[in-house]
Amino acid sequence: MLKRMIAVAALALPMLAGAEEIGQVSTVFKFVGPNDRIVVEAFDDPKVDGVTCYLSRAKTGGIKGGLGLAEDRAEASIACRQVGPIQFKGELKDGEEVFKERTSLVFKTMQVVRFLDKKRNTLVYLVYSDRLIEGSPQNAVTAIPIVPWAQ
């Protein structure tokens, strides 16, 4: 049974790609397996050049966490920033998924979606967690005004 769970976890690993770990801090010491920690990751918006988002979120440690079997908490924080000239690579759809990562072996994901506030000329990013049966109201939002990039 454990071998099958590890095989499923290994198959899920390619879906975890896309964010670059910037750093982490330990929050709870575990005698066996990695410590519980807060991880800071960065990813670029795939449809908007010049935008990078930074996520901080809890990662569960211990034996289950080390094997990729633990369920991470739903809380996450997000900050997106303009890091260059903003250029769209196609039509943007409100609520379009920008980033998604599993936070448990099968049932739970954390995702970032994008909205375009045309009235205020602003990109708005929302991070939240969902679960197959019941999601979480925990969320965070950040916004970037679309302005010319100073060279």
Contacts in CASP RR format, 6 or more apart in sequence:
PFRMAT RR
TARGET T0000
AUTHOR 0000-0000-0000
METHOD contacts of the structure
MODEL  1
MLKRMIAVAALALPMLAGAEEIGQVSTVFKFVGPNDRIVVEAFDDPKVDG
VTCYLSRAKTGGIKGGLGLAEDRAEASIACRQVGPIQFKGELKDGEEVFK
ERTSLVFKTMQVVRFLDKKRNTLVYLVYSDRLIEGSPQNAVTAIPIVPWA
Q
5 67 0 8 1.000
5 69 0 8 1.000
5 105 0 8 1.000
6 67 0 8 1.000
8 105 0 8 1.000
8 106 0 8 1.000
9 67 0 8 1.000
9 68 0 8 1.000
9 69 0 8 1.000
9 105 0 8 1.000
12 102 0 8 1.000
12 105 0 8 1.000
15 100 0 8 1.000
15 101 0 8 1.000
15 102 0 8 1.000
16 101 0 8 1.000
16 102 0 8 1.000
18 43 0 8 1.000
18 99 0 8 1.000
19 41 0 8 1.000
19 42 0 8 1.000
19 43 0 8 1.000
19 55 0 8 1.000
19 99 0 8 1.000
19 101 0 8 1.000
20 41 0 8 1.000
20 42 0 8 1.000
20 43 0 8 1.000
21 39 0 8 1.000
21 40 0 8 1.000
21 41 0 8 1.000
22 40 0 8 1.000
22 41 0 8 1.000
22 42 0 8 1.000
22 54 0 8 1.000
23 39 0 8 1.000
23 40 0 8 1.000
24 37 0 8 1.000
24 38 0 8 1.000
24 39 0 8 1.000
24 40 0 8 1.000
24 59 0 8 1.000
25 37 0 8 1.000
25 38 0 8 1.000
26 35 0 8 1.000
26 36 0 8 1.000
26 37 0 8 1.000
27 35 0 8 1.000
27 36 0 8 1.000
27 37 0 8 1.000
27 38 0 8 1.000
27 58 0 8 1.000
28 35 0 8 1.000
28 36 0 8 1.000
28 61 0 8 1.000
29 35 0 8 1.000
30 36 0 8 1.000
30 61 0 8 1.000
30 62 0 8 1.000
32 62 0 8 1.000
32 63 0 8 1.000
33 61 0 8 1.000
33 62 0 8 1.000
33 63 0 8 1.000
33 65 0 8 1.000
33 66 0 8 1.000
34 61 0 8 1.000
34 62 0 8 1.000
34 65 0 8 1.000
34 66 0 8 1.000
35 61 0 8 1.000
35 62 0 8 1.000
36 58 0 8 1.000
36 59 0 8 1.000
36 60 0 8 1.000
36 61 0 8 1.000
36 62 0 8 1.000
37 58 0 8 1.000
37 59 0 8 1.000
37 61 0 8 1.000
38 56 0 8 1.000
38 57 0 8 1.000
38 58 0 8 1.000
38 59 0 8 1.000
39 56 0 8 1.000
39 57 0 8 1.000
39 58 0 8 1.000
39 59 0 8 1.000
40 54 0 8 1.000
40 55 0 8 1.000
40 56 0 8 1.000
41 54 0 8 1.000
41 55 0 8 1.000
41 56 0 8 1.000
41 57 0 8 1.000
42 52 0 8 1.000
42 53 0 8 1.000
42 54 0 8 1.000
42 55 0 8 1.000
43 52 0 8 1.000
43 53 0 8 1.000
43 55 0 8 1.000
43 98 0 8 1.000
43 99 0 8 1.000
43 112 0 8 1.000
44 50 0 8 1.000
44 51 0 8 1.000
44 52 0 8 1.000
44 53 0 8 1.000
45 51 0 8 1.000
45 52 0 8 1.000
45 53 0 8 1.000
45 80 0 8 1.000
45 98 0 8 1.000
45 114 0 8 1.000
45 123 0 8 1.000
46 89 0 8 1.000
46 98 0 8 1.000
47 88 0 8 1.000
47 89 0 8 1.000
47 90 0 8 1.000
47 92 0 8 1.000
47 96 0 8 1.000
47 98 0 8 1.000
47 114 0 8 1.000
48 86 0 8 1.000
48 87 0 8 1.000
48 88 0 8 1.000
48 89 0 8 1.000
48 92 0 8 1.000
48 114 0 8 1.000
48 123 0 8 1.000
49 84 0 8 1.000
49 85 0 8 1.000
49 86 0 8 1.000
49 87 0 8 1.000
49 88 0 8 1.000
49 89 0 8 1.000
50 82 0 8 1.000
50 83 0 8 1.000
50 84 0 8 1.000
50 85 0 8 1.000
50 86 0 8 1.000
50 87 0 8 1.000
50 149 0 8 1.000
51 80 0 8 1.000
51 81 0 8 1.000
51 82 0 8 1.000
51 83 0 8 1.000
51 86 0 8 1.000
51 123 0 8 1.000
51 144 0 8 1.000
52 80 0 8 1.000
52 81 0 8 1.000
52 83 0 8 1.000
53 78 0 8 1.000
53 79 0 8 1.000
53 80 0 8 1.000
53 81 0 8 1.000
53 98 0 8 1.000
53 99 0 8 1.000
53 112 0 8 1.000
53 125 0 8 1.000
53 142 0 8 1.000
54 78 0 8 1.000
54 79 0 8 1.000
54 80 0 8 1.000
54 81 0 8 1.000
55 76 0 8 1.000
55 77 0 8 1.000
55 78 0 8 1.000
55 99 0 8 1.000
55 110 0 8 1.000
55 112 0 8 1.000
55 127 0 8 1.000
56 76 0 8 1.000
56 77 0 8 1.000
57 72 0 8 1.000
57 73 0 8 1.000
57 75 0 8 1.000
57 76 0 8 1.000
57 77 0 8 1.000
57 103 0 8 1.000
57 110 0 8 1.000
58 72 0 8 1.000
58 73 0 8 1.000
58 75 0 8 1.000
59 65 0 8 1.000
59 72 0 8 1.000
60 70 0 8 1.000
60 71 0 8 1.000
60 72 0 8 1.000
60 73 0 8 1.000
61 70 0 8 1.000
62 70 0 8 1.000
64 70 0 8 1.000
68 105 0 8 1.000
69 105 0 8 1.000
70 104 0 8 1.000
71 103 0 8 1.000
71 104 0 8 1.000
71 105 0 8 1.000
71 107 0 8 1.000
71 108 0 8 1.000
72 103 0 8 1.000
72 104 0 8 1.000
72 108 0 8 1.000
72 110 0 8 1.000
73 103 0 8 1.000
74 103 0 8 1.000
74 108 0 8 1.000
74 110 0 8 1.000
74 128 0 8 1.000
74 129 0 8 1.000
74 135 0 8 1.000
74 136 0 8 1.000
74 138 0 8 1.000
75 129 0 8 1.000
75 138 0 8 1.000
76 110 0 8 1.000
76 127 0 8 1.000
76 128 0 8 1.000
76 129 0 8 1.000
76 138 0 8 1.000
76 140 0 8 1.000
77 127 0 8 1.000
77 140 0 8 1.000
78 112 0 8 1.000
78 125 0 8 1.000
78 126 0 8 1.000
78 127 0 8 1.000
78 140 0 8 1.000
78 141 0 8 1.000
78 142 0 8 1.000
79 142 0 8 1.000
80 123 0 8 1.000
80 125 0 8 1.000
80 142 0 8 1.000
80 143 0 8 1.000
80 144 0 8 1.000
81 144 0 8 1.000
82 144 0 8 1.000
82 147 0 8 1.000
82 149 0 8 1.000
84 149 0 8 1.000
85 148 0 8 1.000
85 149 0 8 1.000
86 123 0 8 1.000
86 144 0 8 1.000
86 146 0 8 1.000
86 149 0 8 1.000
92 114 0 8 1.000
92 116 0 8 1.000
94 114 0 8 1.000
94 115 0 8 1.000
94 116 0 8 1.000
95 113 0 8 1.000
95 114 0 8 1.000
95 115 0 8 1.000
95 126 0 8 1.000
96 113 0 8 1.000
96 114 0 8 1.000
97 111 0 8 1.000
97 112 0 8 1.000
97 113 0 8 1.000
98 112 0 8 1.000
98 113 0 8 1.000
98 114 0 8 1.000
98 125 0 8 1.000
99 111 0 8 1.000
99 112 0 8 1.000
100 109 0 8 1.000
100 110 0 8 1.000
100 111 0 8 1.000
100 112 0 8 1.000
101 109 0 8 1.000
101 110 0 8 1.000
101 111 0 8 1.000
102 108 0 8 1.000
102 109 0 8 1.000
103 109 0 8 1.000
103 110 0 8 1.000
103 129 0 8 1.000
104 131 0 8 1.000
106 132 0 8 1.000
107 131 0 8 1.000
107 132 0 8 1.000
107 133 0 8 1.000
108 129 0 8 1.000
108 130 0 8 1.000
108 131 0 8 1.000
108 132 0 8 1.000
109 129 0 8 1.000
109 130 0 8 1.000
110 127 0 8 1.000
110 128 0 8 1.000
110 129 0 8 1.000
111 127 0 8 1.000
111 128 0 8 1.000
111 129 0 8 1.000
111 130 0 8 1.000
112 125 0 8 1.000
112 126 0 8 1.000
112 127 0 8 1.000
113 125 0 8 1.000
113 126 0 8 1.000
113 128 0 8 1.000
114 123 0 8 1.000
114 124 0 8 1.000
114 125 0 8 1.000
114 126 0 8 1.000
115 123 0 8 1.000
115 124 0 8 1.000
115 125 0 8 1.000
115 126 0 8 1.000
116 122 0 8 1.000
116 123 0 8 1.000
116 124 0 8 1.000
117 123 0 8 1.000
117 124 0 8 1.000
117 143 0 8 1.000
120 145 0 8 1.000
121 145 0 8 1.000
121 146 0 8 1.000
122 143 0 8 1.000
122 144 0 8 1.000
122 145 0 8 1.000
122 146 0 8 1.000
123 143 0 8 1.000
123 144 0 8 1.000
123 146 0 8 1.000
124 141 0 8 1.000
124 142 0 8 1.000
124 143 0 8 1.000
125 141 0 8 1.000
125 142 0 8 1.000
125 143 0 8 1.000
125 144 0 8 1.000
126 139 0 8 1.000
126 140 0 8 1.000
126 141 0 8 1.000
127 139 0 8 1.000
127 140 0 8 1.000
127 141 0 8 1.000
128 136 0 8 1.000
128 138 0 8 1.000
128 139 0 8 1.000
129 135 0 8 1.000
129 136 0 8 1.000
129 138 0 8 1.000
130 136 0 8 1.000
END
